Structures are given as C-alpha cells and as structure tokens.
C-alpha cells in the first residue's frame, strides 16, 4: 500500500538527498530532509463510506549551502508526481548548527482500501 511518506522518501532519495522520518540519526550531512506527518483524513465520501484518504506531510529541508537549486529540484519532482504543494517557506538560519531550514508541505489523495 502506497503512502505519502514512502512516496516522498523515494522521490527525495532519487535526488540523492538523505532523508529520514521524525529526526535525523547519526552525523547529519551538509544537506538532508526530515519527513513529518501532518494529517491523514477522510474528506470525500460516497454512500457514507470514504472514497479516498488525504495524507499530508512536511518536508523539512536542511542545508549548510545554498538550498535554492535543491529546493527547485524537489518542488519539480513533487509536482511531476502529482503532489499538491500546500505551503513552502524559509523558516530560519540556525546559527548554532549552521543549517538553513526550509519547509515544503505536500498533500496527496490515495484511494481508500478497506
């Protein structure tokens, strides 16, 4: 069964970006991503049963270098895979760690299987 986490992980890994869910374990590389689940809802119904499951995840991108090219590659790959981008924004430069933090929130509809 396909999920938004597995699809996002596959896309990011295809871009040679290390990715983990929740937190990064071990020594973090110069650029990496963390996947954080945001929602998992039934929004569309027919005959009082859910038609599809809508999943949403936040991709937190961390980079010690210019992140703009990587951000654009990620956005294009997500859009090509039929994701909906619900938010994207620069969060902050984390002076203590030296990372730029950028987030991309994505959503995708999956057919509900009972």
Secondary structure, DSSP 8 states (H G I E B T S, - for coil): ---HHHHHHHHHHHTT-EEEESS--SS--SEEEEEEEEEEEEEEEETTEEEEEEEEEEEEEEESS--HHHHHHHHHHHHHTT-EEEEEEEEEEETTTTEEEEEEEEEEEEE---
